[in-house]
Amino acid sequence: NNLFCHALPPERLGARHFSLESFRNAILQPDKKPEDDMPVEFSLVVILSKDPYERNIIDDKKSNIRILLGKKLRGFGQGFYNCFGGKLEKTNDEYNNPARGAIREVREETGIHVPLSQMEKSYVGQIHFTFEDWKDNRAMKMHLFCVFVNLLEDGDVINEQQCNETDTLPIHSSQIRGCDEIEPKWFQNAYDIPLHQMFADDTVWLTMLLKHYDTSMQQPMRQKLMFDAWFHFHPGGA
């Protein structure tokens, strides 16, 4: 993570486990029942855009992609930056198809409408969170998506045929707007994201995702990176 100037130091990130069995043994709590591990389910959407200058040489100090993050204006995590998403709702079949919940949250928090077919193709795995103070904080399961957008000027026309032929969603810059809870902001250099103002797990998984797609931008075919990540937080941990 030395490319990311605001990455949290290793001592803030705790121990790393190289197998799920090792992780589960380390966080074992004898007084927990199986039903206590039933997670609340969420969507989480990473929104990226290719650098408009299309550099052909990777600059170690600047990425080839930019990222849209949301600054939390109130409530839990106020002042922190995060990707976009929220709790799945039973309506609209979101538990059976989390992409529907991801579409709803992205539209509410950014004004961007992602078609269902594209959101489904943008699925990149799951992130699981458990907590030492599990009686106060239920486990969480994040359905993770990574959407690429192409920013257009307001006068530019969206080519419908091109939309159908690419996994990149063309949008007008003026479409992006926040809400009373979230303020969206582009970070032109993905390596400069404010990880010191984000949750600790972002220093692990989000940096992996950004570095992967920054490198794969140089390849003819962009390869998808899939996640099955597990994080355990101590009381008060962020």
Accessible surface in RSA format (square Angstrom, percent):
REM  Atomic radii and reference values for relative SASA: ProtOr
REM  Chains: A
REM  Algorithm: Lee & Richards
REM  Probe-radius: 1.40
REM  Slices: 20
REM RES _ NUM      All-atoms   Total-Side   Main-Chain    Non-polar    All polar
REM                ABS   REL    ABS   REL    ABS   REL    ABS   REL    ABS   REL
RES ASN A   1    91.08  62.8  45.03  43.5  46.05 110.9  17.05  41.0  74.03  71.6
RES ASN A   2   148.00 102.1 109.03 105.4  38.97  93.8  48.27 116.2  99.74  96.4
RES LEU A   3    48.46  27.0  34.67  24.8  13.79  34.7  37.47  26.3  10.99  29.6
RES PHE A   4     6.50   3.3   1.50   0.9   5.00  13.0   1.50   0.9   5.00  14.3
RES CYS A   5    88.67  67.1  51.65  57.6  37.02  87.0  45.91 116.3  42.75  46.1
RES HIS A   6    64.03  35.0  57.06  39.7   6.97  17.8  39.63  40.8  24.40  28.4
RES ALA A   7    27.72  25.5   7.58  11.7  20.14  45.8   7.58  10.7  20.14  53.4
RES LEU A   8    16.50   9.2   9.26   6.6   7.24  18.2   9.40   6.6   7.10  19.1
RES PRO A   9    57.07  41.6  50.81  46.3   6.26  22.8  57.07  47.1   0.00   0.0
RES PRO A  10   106.30  77.5 100.10  91.2   6.21  22.6 101.78  84.0   4.52  28.1
RES GLU A  11   144.37  82.9 106.37  80.5  38.00  90.5  68.91 133.3  75.46  61.6
RES ARG A  12   130.48  54.8 109.62  55.9  20.86  49.7  44.20  60.4  86.28  52.3
RES LEU A  13    56.13  31.3  26.18  18.7  29.95  75.3  30.63  21.5  25.51  68.6
RES GLY A  14    60.81  75.0   0.00   N/A  60.81  75.0  40.82 112.0  19.99  44.8
RES ALA A  15    87.97  80.9  51.10  78.9  36.87  83.9  60.30  84.9  27.67  73.3
RES ARG A  16   188.95  79.3 161.86  82.5  27.09  64.5  59.94  81.9 129.02  78.2
RES HIS A  17    64.81  35.4  38.36  26.7  26.45  67.7  28.03  28.9  36.78  42.8
RES PHE A  18   168.72  84.4 130.27  80.7  38.46 100.1 136.80  82.9  31.92  91.4
RES SER A  19    58.65  49.6  45.88  61.2  12.78  29.4  48.35 103.0  10.30  14.4
RES LEU A  20    63.81  35.5  51.91  37.1  11.90  29.9  55.06  38.7   8.76  23.6
RES GLU A  21   128.07  73.5 120.42  91.1   7.66  18.2  42.53  82.3  85.54  69.8
RES SER A  22    45.18  38.2  37.65  50.2   7.53  17.4  24.00  51.1  21.18  29.7
RES PHE A  23    18.69   9.4  18.69  11.6   0.00   0.0  18.69  11.3   0.00   0.0
RES ARG A  24   121.44  51.0 118.78  60.6   2.66   6.3  42.13  57.6  79.31  48.1
RES ASN A  25    98.02  67.6  81.92  79.2  16.10  38.8  25.14  60.5  72.88  70.4
RES ALA A  26    64.93  59.7  21.86  33.7  43.08  98.0  34.09  48.0  30.84  81.7
RES ILE A  27    32.80  18.7  25.54  19.0   7.26  17.5  29.95  21.6   2.85   7.7
RES LEU A  28   133.59  74.4 110.70  79.2  22.90  57.6 113.71  79.9  19.88  53.5
RES GLN A  29    25.64  14.3  19.08  13.9   6.56  15.6  12.23  26.0  13.41  10.2
RES PRO A  30   131.36  95.7  96.66  88.1  34.70 126.1 106.14  87.6  25.22 156.7
RES ASP A  31    90.62  63.5  66.36  66.1  24.25  57.4  50.05 117.8  40.56  40.5
RES LYS A  32    41.26  20.1  20.31  12.5  20.95  49.9   9.90   8.9  31.36  33.4
RES LYS A  33   125.65  61.3 123.31  75.7   2.35   5.6  68.28  61.5  57.37  61.1
RES PRO A  34   116.43  84.9 100.80  91.9  15.63  56.8 109.62  90.5   6.81  42.3
RES GLU A  35   107.54  61.7  91.93  69.6  15.60  37.2  54.14 104.7  53.40  43.6
RES ASP A  36    45.94  32.2  31.56  31.4  14.38  34.0   7.30  17.2  38.64  38.5
RES ASP A  37    70.03  49.1  60.30  60.0   9.73  23.0  25.09  59.1  44.94  44.8
RES MET A  38   119.61  61.9 119.05  78.8   0.56   1.3  85.84  73.0  33.77  44.7
RES PRO A  39    41.52  30.3  30.16  27.5  11.36  41.3  30.16  24.9  11.36  70.6
RES VAL A  40    25.51  16.8  21.49  19.5   4.02   9.7  25.51  22.2   0.00   0.0
RES GLU A  41    35.80  20.6  35.49  26.9   0.31   0.7   0.71   1.4  35.09  28.6
RES PHE A  42    38.98  19.5  38.98  24.1   0.00   0.0  38.98  23.6   0.00   0.0
RES SER A  43     1.74   1.5   0.07   0.1   1.67   3.8   0.00   0.0   1.74   2.4
RES LEU A  44    13.95   7.8  13.95  10.0   0.00   0.0  13.95   9.8   0.00   0.0
RES VAL A  45     0.17   0.1   0.17   0.2   0.00   0.0   0.17   0.2   0.00   0.0
RES VAL A  46     0.00   0.0   0.00   0.0   0.00   0.0   0.00   0.0   0.00   0.0
RES ILE A  47     1.12   0.6   1.06   0.8   0.06   0.1   1.06   0.8   0.06   0.2
RES LEU A  48     0.00   0.0   0.00   0.0   0.00   0.0   0.00   0.0   0.00   0.0
RES SER A  49     1.77   1.5   1.77   2.4   0.00   0.0   0.00   0.0   1.77   2.5
RES LYS A  50    92.65  45.2  85.49  52.5   7.16  17.1  44.94  40.4  47.72  50.8
RES ASP A  51     6.18   4.3   5.14   5.1   1.04   2.5   1.07   2.5   5.11   5.1
RES PRO A  52    80.80  58.9  47.43  43.2  33.38 121.3  58.27  48.1  22.54 140.1
RES TYR A  53   175.15  81.8 151.09  86.0  24.06  62.6 107.58  80.8  67.57  83.3
RES GLU A  54   108.12  62.1  97.18  73.5  10.94  26.0  21.09  40.8  87.03  71.1
RES ARG A  55    65.04  27.3  51.98  26.5  13.06  31.1  53.33  72.9  11.71   7.1
RES ASN A  56   137.14  94.6 112.32 108.5  24.82  59.8  27.86  67.1 109.28 105.6
RES ILE A  57   143.04  81.4 137.24 102.2   5.80  14.0 140.11 100.9   2.94   8.0
RES ILE A  58    67.19  38.2  48.86  36.4  18.33  44.2  48.86  35.2  18.33  49.7
RES ASP A  59    63.36  44.4  57.23  57.0   6.13  14.5  17.54  41.3  45.82  45.7
RES ASP A  60   102.50  71.8  94.64  94.2   7.86  18.6  25.30  59.5  77.20  77.0
RES LYS A  61   178.85  87.3 160.99  98.8  17.86  42.5 109.56  98.6  69.29  73.8
RES LYS A  62    67.72  33.0  67.72  41.6   0.00   0.0  63.22  56.9   4.50   4.8
RES SER A  63     0.11   0.1   0.09   0.1   0.02   0.1   0.09   0.2   0.02   0.0
RES ASN A  64     4.58   3.2   4.09   4.0   0.49   1.2   3.96   9.5   0.63   0.6
RES ILE A  65     0.01   0.0   0.00   0.0   0.01   0.0   0.00   0.0   0.01   0.0
RES ARG A  66    30.49  12.8  30.49  15.5   0.00   0.0   1.37   1.9  29.12  17.7
RES ILE A  67     0.00   0.0   0.00   0.0   0.00   0.0   0.00   0.0   0.00   0.0
RES LEU A  68     0.89   0.5   0.82   0.6   0.07   0.2   0.82   0.6   0.07   0.2
RES LEU A  69     0.00   0.0   0.00   0.0   0.00   0.0   0.00   0.0   0.00   0.0
RES GLY A  70     1.35   1.7   0.00   N/A   1.35   1.7   0.69   1.9   0.66   1.5
RES LYS A  71    69.90  34.1  69.90  42.9   0.00   0.0  16.89  15.2  53.01  56.5
RES LYS A  72    35.85  17.5  34.80  21.4   1.05   2.5  16.83  15.2  19.02  20.3
RES LEU A  73    69.82  38.9  54.91  39.3  14.91  37.5  57.58  40.4  12.24  32.9
RES ARG A  74   119.94  50.4 119.75  61.0   0.19   0.4  51.45  70.3  68.49  41.5
RES GLY A  75    50.97  62.9   0.00   N/A  50.97  62.9  36.62 100.5  14.35  32.1
RES PHE A  76   168.97  84.5 149.95  92.9  19.02  49.5 158.23  95.9  10.74  30.7
RES GLY A  77    18.91  23.3   0.00   N/A  18.91  23.3  11.53  31.7   7.37  16.5
RES GLN A  78   118.51  66.3  96.29  70.4  22.22  52.9  21.17  45.1  97.34  73.8
RES GLY A  79    24.42  30.1   0.00   N/A  24.42  30.1  22.00  60.4   2.42   5.4
RES PHE A  80    57.29  28.7  57.11  35.4   0.18   0.5  57.11  34.6   0.18   0.5
RES TYR A  81    19.76   9.2  19.76  11.2   0.00   0.0   3.75   2.8  16.01  19.7
RES ASN A  82    47.56  32.8  47.51  45.9   0.05   0.1  11.94  28.7  35.62  34.4
RES CYS A  83     8.30   6.3   0.36   0.4   7.94  18.7   0.23   0.6   8.07   8.7
RES PHE A  84     0.38   0.2   0.36   0.2   0.03   0.1   0.38   0.2   0.00   0.0
RES GLY A  85    17.15  21.1   0.00   N/A  17.15  21.1   1.88   5.2  15.26  34.2
RES GLY A  86    16.70  20.6   0.00   N/A  16.70  20.6  16.12  44.2   0.59   1.3
RES LYS A  87   116.47  56.8 110.05  67.5   6.42  15.3  55.69  50.1  60.78  64.7
RES LEU A  88     3.18   1.8   0.20   0.1   2.98   7.5   0.20   0.1   2.98   8.0
RES GLU A  89    78.46  45.0  73.81  55.8   4.65  11.1  28.74  55.6  49.71  40.6
RES LYS A  90   181.05  88.3 155.15  95.2  25.90  61.7  99.12  89.2  81.93  87.3
RES THR A  91    96.19  68.4  88.36  89.6   7.84  18.7  86.66 116.4   9.53  14.4
RES ASN A  92    87.23  60.2  61.91  59.8  25.32  61.0  28.95  69.7  58.29  56.3
RES ASP A  93    70.56  49.4  59.53  59.3  11.03  26.1  29.70  69.9  40.85  40.7
RES GLU A  94     0.33   0.2   0.33   0.2   0.00   0.0   0.00   0.0   0.33   0.3
RES TYR A  95    88.58  41.4  71.04  40.4  17.53  45.6  55.34  41.6  33.24  41.0
RES ASN A  96   127.03  87.6  93.67  90.5  33.36  80.3  21.23  51.1 105.80 102.3
RES ASN A  97    31.77  21.9  30.41  29.4   1.37   3.3  10.53  25.3  21.24  20.5
RES PRO A  98    23.27  17.0  23.27  21.2   0.00   0.0  23.27  19.2   0.00   0.0
RES ALA A  99     2.53   2.3   2.04   3.2   0.48   1.1   2.04   2.9   0.48   1.3
RES ARG A 100    80.54  33.8  77.81  39.7   2.74   6.5   5.23   7.1  75.31  45.6
RES GLY A 101     0.04   0.1   0.00   N/A   0.04   0.1   0.04   0.1   0.00   0.0
RES ALA A 102     0.00   0.0   0.00   0.0   0.00   0.0   0.00   0.0   0.00   0.0
RES ILE A 103    15.95   9.1  15.95  11.9   0.00   0.0  15.95  11.5   0.00   0.0
RES ARG A 104    32.94  13.8  32.65  16.6   0.29   0.7  26.85  36.7   6.09   3.7
RES GLU A 105    17.11   9.8  17.11  12.9   0.00   0.0   0.15   0.3  16.95  13.8
RES VAL A 106     0.02   0.0   0.02   0.0   0.00   0.0   0.02   0.0   0.00   0.0
RES ARG A 107    96.50  40.5  96.36  49.1   0.14   0.3  36.47  49.8  60.03  36.4
RES GLU A 108    87.20  50.1  76.70  58.0  10.49  25.0  41.78  80.8  45.42  37.1
RES GLU A 109    19.03  10.9  19.03  14.4   0.00   0.0   4.30   8.3  14.73  12.0
RES THR A 110     0.00   0.0   0.00   0.0   0.00   0.0   0.00   0.0   0.00   0.0
RES GLY A 111    14.71  18.1   0.00   N/A  14.71  18.1   0.72   2.0  13.99  31.3
RES ILE A 112     0.32   0.2   0.32   0.2   0.00   0.0   0.32   0.2   0.00   0.0
RES HIS A 113    99.28  54.3  91.94  63.9   7.34  18.8  69.41  71.5  29.87  34.8
RES VAL A 114     0.71   0.5   0.71   0.6   0.00   0.0   0.71   0.6   0.00   0.0
RES PRO A 115    53.01  38.6  50.32  45.9   2.69   9.8  53.01  43.8   0.00   0.0
RES LEU A 116    56.00  31.2  49.32  35.3   6.68  16.8  49.32  34.6   6.68  18.0
RES SER A 117    72.18  61.0  66.37  88.6   5.80  13.4  45.24  96.3  26.93  37.7
RES GLN A 118    17.24   9.6  17.24  12.6   0.00   0.0   7.31  15.6   9.93   7.5
RES MET A 119     0.00   0.0   0.00   0.0   0.00   0.0   0.00   0.0   0.00   0.0
RES GLU A 120    78.51  45.1  63.81  48.3  14.70  35.0  26.13  50.5  52.37  42.8
RES LYS A 121   113.78  55.5 100.98  62.0  12.80  30.5  71.48  64.3  42.29  45.0
RES SER A 122    12.79  10.8   7.43   9.9   5.36  12.3   5.36  11.4   7.43  10.4
RES TYR A 123    68.53  32.0  67.74  38.5   0.79   2.1  55.77  41.9  12.76  15.7
RES VAL A 124     1.29   0.9   1.29   1.2   0.00   0.0   1.29   1.1   0.00   0.0
RES GLY A 125     3.72   4.6   0.00   N/A   3.72   4.6   3.72  10.2   0.00   0.0
RES GLN A 126    43.59  24.4  43.33  31.7   0.25   0.6   6.18  13.2  37.40  28.4
RES ILE A 127     0.00   0.0   0.00   0.0   0.00   0.0   0.00   0.0   0.00   0.0
RES HIS A 128    22.91  12.5  22.80  15.9   0.10   0.3  14.59  15.0   8.32   9.7
RES PHE A 129    11.76   5.9  11.26   7.0   0.49   1.3  11.32   6.9   0.44   1.3
RES THR A 130    13.90   9.9  13.58  13.8   0.32   0.8  13.87  18.6   0.03   0.0
RES PHE A 131    31.72  15.9  29.91  18.5   1.81   4.7  29.91  18.1   1.81   5.2
RES GLU A 132    66.43  38.1  58.09  43.9   8.34  19.9  18.20  35.2  48.23  39.4
RES ASP A 133    40.67  28.5  30.78  30.6   9.89  23.4  23.56  55.4  17.11  17.1
RES TRP A 134    37.99  15.2  30.80  14.9   7.19  16.9  22.42  12.0  15.57  25.3
RES LYS A 135   156.46  76.3 120.02  73.6  36.44  86.8  74.60  67.1  81.86  87.2
RES ASP A 136   121.16  84.9  86.65  86.2  34.51  81.6  25.14  59.2  96.02  95.8
RES ASN A 137    62.61  43.2  58.69  56.7   3.91   9.4   7.91  19.0  54.70  52.9
RES ARG A 138   136.28  57.2 125.64  64.0  10.63  25.3  60.56  82.8  75.72  45.9
RES ALA A 139    10.96  10.1   7.74  11.9   3.23   7.3   8.08  11.4   2.89   7.6
RES MET A 140    47.15  24.4  45.89  30.4   1.26   3.0  27.26  23.2  19.89  26.4
RES LYS A 141    46.75  22.8  46.75  28.7   0.00   0.0   3.64   3.3  43.11  45.9
RES MET A 142    25.29  13.1  25.29  16.7   0.00   0.0  24.74  21.0   0.55   0.7
RES HIS A 143    12.36   6.8  12.36   8.6   0.00   0.0  10.04  10.3   2.31   2.7
RES LEU A 144     0.00   0.0   0.00   0.0   0.00   0.0   0.00   0.0   0.00   0.0
RES PHE A 145     3.79   1.9   3.79   2.3   0.00   0.0   3.79   2.3   0.00   0.0
RES CYS A 146     7.70   5.8   0.61   0.7   7.09  16.7   0.61   1.5   7.09   7.6
RES VAL A 147     0.72   0.5   0.58   0.5   0.14   0.3   0.72   0.6   0.00   0.0
RES PHE A 148    10.81   5.4   9.22   5.7   1.59   4.1   9.22   5.6   1.59   4.6
RES VAL A 149     1.54   1.0   0.12   0.1   1.41   3.4   0.12   0.1   1.41   3.8
RES ASN A 150    66.66  46.0  64.94  62.8   1.72   4.1  10.48  25.2  56.18  54.3
RES LEU A 151    36.51  20.3  15.42  11.0  21.09  53.0  15.56  10.9  20.95  56.4
RES LEU A 152    28.47  15.9  26.68  19.1   1.79   4.5  28.47  20.0   0.00   0.0
RES GLU A 153   124.52  71.5 123.92  93.7   0.60   1.4  49.11  95.0  75.41  61.6
RES ASP A 154    96.50  67.6  73.18  72.8  23.33  55.2  37.02  87.1  59.48  59.3
RES GLY A 155    71.55  88.2   0.00   N/A  71.55  88.2  42.37 116.3  29.18  65.4
RES ASP A 156    64.81  45.4  56.51  56.2   8.30  19.6  14.23  33.5  50.58  50.4
RES VAL A 157   135.99  89.5 110.48 100.0  25.50  61.4 113.76  98.8  22.22  60.3
RES ILE A 158    51.34  29.2  38.46  28.7  12.87  31.0  39.17  28.2  12.17  33.0
RES ASN A 159    80.47  55.5  70.69  68.3   9.78  23.6  18.45  44.4  62.02  59.9
RES GLU A 160   125.78  72.2 121.64  92.0   4.14   9.8  59.57 115.2  66.21  54.1
RES GLN A 161   120.47  67.4 114.59  83.7   5.88  14.0  36.08  76.8  84.39  64.0
RES GLN A 162   104.04  58.2 102.05  74.6   1.99   4.7  24.07  51.2  79.97  60.7
RES CYS A 163    33.38  25.3  20.89  23.3  12.50  29.4  14.75  37.4  18.63  20.1
RES ASN A 164   126.99  87.6  92.20  89.1  34.78  83.8  29.25  70.4  97.74  94.5
RES GLU A 165   126.52  72.6  86.99  65.8  39.53  94.1  45.18  87.4  81.34  66.4
RES THR A 166    49.92  35.5  37.70  38.2  12.22  29.1  28.46  38.2  21.45  32.4
RES ASP A 167    79.40  55.6  71.51  71.2   7.89  18.7  17.57  41.4  61.82  61.7
RES THR A 168    33.91  24.1  32.07  32.5   1.84   4.4  20.39  27.4  13.52  20.4
RES LEU A 169    17.20   9.6  16.89  12.1   0.31   0.8  17.20  12.1   0.00   0.0
RES PRO A 170    17.37  12.7  13.10  11.9   4.27  15.5  13.10  10.8   4.27  26.5
RES ILE A 171     2.90   1.7   2.90   2.2   0.00   0.0   2.90   2.1   0.00   0.0
RES HIS A 172    37.68  20.6  37.68  26.2   0.00   0.0  24.09  24.8  13.60  15.8
RES SER A 173    52.79  44.6  43.86  58.5   8.93  20.6  35.03  74.6  17.76  24.9
RES SER A 174    80.06  67.6  46.18  61.6  33.88  78.0  41.16  87.6  38.90  54.5
RES GLN A 175    61.80  34.6  50.07  36.6  11.73  27.9  33.13  70.5  28.66  21.7
RES ILE A 176    34.01  19.4  14.74  11.0  19.27  46.5  14.74  10.6  19.27  52.3
RES ARG A 177   131.17  55.1 123.74  63.1   7.43  17.7  65.15  89.0  66.02  40.0
RES GLY A 178    27.62  34.1   0.00   N/A  27.62  34.1   7.67  21.1  19.94  44.7
RES CYS A 179    47.88  36.2  26.16  29.2  21.72  51.1  31.91  80.8  15.98  17.2
RES ASP A 180   106.53  74.6  83.59  83.2  22.94  54.2  49.03 115.4  57.50  57.3
RES GLU A 181    58.13  33.4  58.13  44.0   0.00   0.0   1.83   3.5  56.30  46.0
RES ILE A 182    13.87   7.9  13.26   9.9   0.61   1.5  13.26   9.5   0.61   1.7
RES GLU A 183    91.00  52.2  89.65  67.8   1.35   3.2  26.41  51.1  64.58  52.7
RES PRO A 184    24.47  17.8   6.67   6.1  17.80  64.7   6.67   5.5  17.80 110.7
RES LYS A 185   102.13  49.8  96.69  59.3   5.44  13.0  58.83  53.0  43.31  46.1
RES TRP A 186    45.74  18.4  31.09  15.1  14.64  34.4  29.57  15.8  16.16  26.2
RES PHE A 187    25.60  12.8  22.68  14.0   2.92   7.6  25.60  15.5   0.00   0.0
RES GLN A 188    93.07  52.0  87.80  64.2   5.27  12.5  53.41 113.7  39.66  30.1
RES ASN A 189    29.36  20.2  26.91  26.0   2.44   5.9  11.45  27.5  17.91  17.3
RES ALA A 190     0.24   0.2   0.24   0.4   0.00   0.0   0.24   0.3   0.00   0.0
RES TYR A 191     8.24   3.8   7.43   4.2   0.80   2.1   3.57   2.7   4.66   5.7
RES ASP A 192    65.80  46.1  62.11  61.8   3.70   8.7  10.52  24.8  55.29  55.1
RES ILE A 193     0.31   0.2   0.04   0.0   0.27   0.6   0.04   0.0   0.27   0.7
RES PRO A 194     9.02   6.6   8.97   8.2   0.05   0.2   9.02   7.4   0.00   0.0
RES LEU A 195     0.46   0.3   0.32   0.2   0.14   0.3   0.32   0.2   0.14   0.4
RES HIS A 196    96.86  52.9  72.76  50.6  24.10  61.7  54.98  56.7  41.88  48.7
RES GLN A 197    65.26  36.5  64.92  47.4   0.34   0.8  18.17  38.7  47.09  35.7
RES MET A 198     3.95   2.0   0.20   0.1   3.75   8.9   0.20   0.2   3.75   5.0
RES PHE A 199    40.72  20.4  40.48  25.1   0.24   0.6  40.48  24.5   0.24   0.7
RES ALA A 200    11.07  10.2  11.06  17.1   0.01   0.0  11.07  15.6   0.00   0.0
RES ASP A 201    11.46   8.0   8.71   8.7   2.75   6.5   2.63   6.2   8.83   8.8
RES ASP A 202     3.36   2.4   3.36   3.3   0.00   0.0   0.00   0.0   3.36   3.3
RES THR A 203     0.26   0.2   0.26   0.3   0.00   0.0   0.16   0.2   0.10   0.1
RES VAL A 204    54.17  35.6  51.56  46.7   2.61   6.3  53.40  46.4   0.77   2.1
RES TRP A 205     2.27   0.9   2.22   1.1   0.04   0.1   2.19   1.2   0.07   0.1
RES LEU A 206     0.00   0.0   0.00   0.0   0.00   0.0   0.00   0.0   0.00   0.0
RES THR A 207     1.31   0.9   0.38   0.4   0.93   2.2   0.58   0.8   0.73   1.1
RES MET A 208   101.53  52.6  92.32  61.1   9.21  21.9  81.16  69.0  20.37  27.0
RES LEU A 209     0.00   0.0   0.00   0.0   0.00   0.0   0.00   0.0   0.00   0.0
RES LEU A 210     0.22   0.1   0.09   0.1   0.12   0.3   0.09   0.1   0.12   0.3
RES LYS A 211   104.88  51.2 104.76  64.3   0.12   0.3  55.84  50.3  49.04  52.2
RES HIS A 212    48.81  26.7  39.52  27.5   9.29  23.8  30.99  31.9  17.82  20.7
RES TYR A 213     8.47   4.0   8.47   4.8   0.00   0.0   2.35   1.8   6.12   7.5
RES ASP A 214     0.60   0.4   0.60   0.6   0.00   0.0   0.17   0.4   0.44   0.4
RES THR A 215    62.96  44.8  62.96  63.8   0.00   0.0  48.48  65.1  14.48  21.9
RES SER A 216     7.15   6.0   5.27   7.0   1.88   4.3   6.59  14.0   0.56   0.8
RES MET A 217    24.67  12.8   7.66   5.1  17.01  40.5   3.44   2.9  21.23  28.1
RES GLN A 218    57.68  32.3  26.77  19.6  30.91  73.6  19.37  41.2  38.31  29.1
RES GLN A 219    95.44  53.4  82.78  60.5  12.66  30.1  22.34  47.6  73.10  55.4
RES PRO A 220   132.81  96.8  92.79  84.6  40.02 145.5 106.51  87.9  26.29 163.4
RES MET A 221   140.33  72.7 137.04  90.7   3.29   7.8 106.43  90.5  33.90  44.9
RES ARG A 222    85.35  35.8  55.80  28.4  29.54  70.3  16.14  22.1  69.21  41.9
RES GLN A 223   109.54  61.3 108.11  79.0   1.43   3.4  40.70  86.6  68.84  52.2
RES LYS A 224   102.13  49.8  74.06  45.4  28.06  66.8  52.70  47.4  49.42  52.6
RES LEU A 225    45.77  25.5  45.06  32.2   0.70   1.8  45.77  32.1   0.00   0.0
RES MET A 226   106.38  55.1  80.81  53.5  25.57  60.9  78.25  66.5  28.13  37.3
RES PHE A 227    19.20   9.6   9.49   5.9   9.72  25.3  13.15   8.0   6.05  17.3
RES ASP A 228   102.69  71.9  73.97  73.6  28.72  67.9  34.06  80.2  68.63  68.4
RES ALA A 229    18.84  17.3  12.42  19.2   6.43  14.6  18.84  26.5   0.00   0.0
RES TRP A 230    69.69  28.0  48.95  23.7  20.74  48.7  48.37  25.8  21.32  34.6
RES PHE A 231    33.16  16.6  30.69  19.0   2.47   6.4  32.78  19.9   0.38   1.1
RES HIS A 232    38.95  21.3  12.55   8.7  26.40  67.5  12.55  12.9  26.40  30.7
RES PHE A 233    27.63  13.8  25.57  15.8   2.06   5.4  27.57  16.7   0.05   0.2
RES HIS A 234   125.05  68.3 120.13  83.5   4.92  12.6  82.18  84.7  42.87  49.9
RES PRO A 235    85.17  62.1  62.10  56.6  23.07  83.9  63.26  52.2  21.91 136.2
RES GLY A 236    83.87 103.4   0.00   N/A  83.87 103.4  44.19 121.3  39.68  88.9
RES GLY A 237    43.08  53.1   0.00   N/A  43.08  53.1  22.49  61.7  20.58  46.1
RES ALA A 238    40.39  37.1  30.48  47.0   9.91  22.5  31.75  44.7   8.64  22.9
END  Absolute sums over single chains surface
CHAIN  1 A    13241.4      10744.5       2496.8       7038.3       6203.1
END  Absolute sums over all chains
TOTAL         13241.4      10744.5       2496.8       7038.3       6203.1
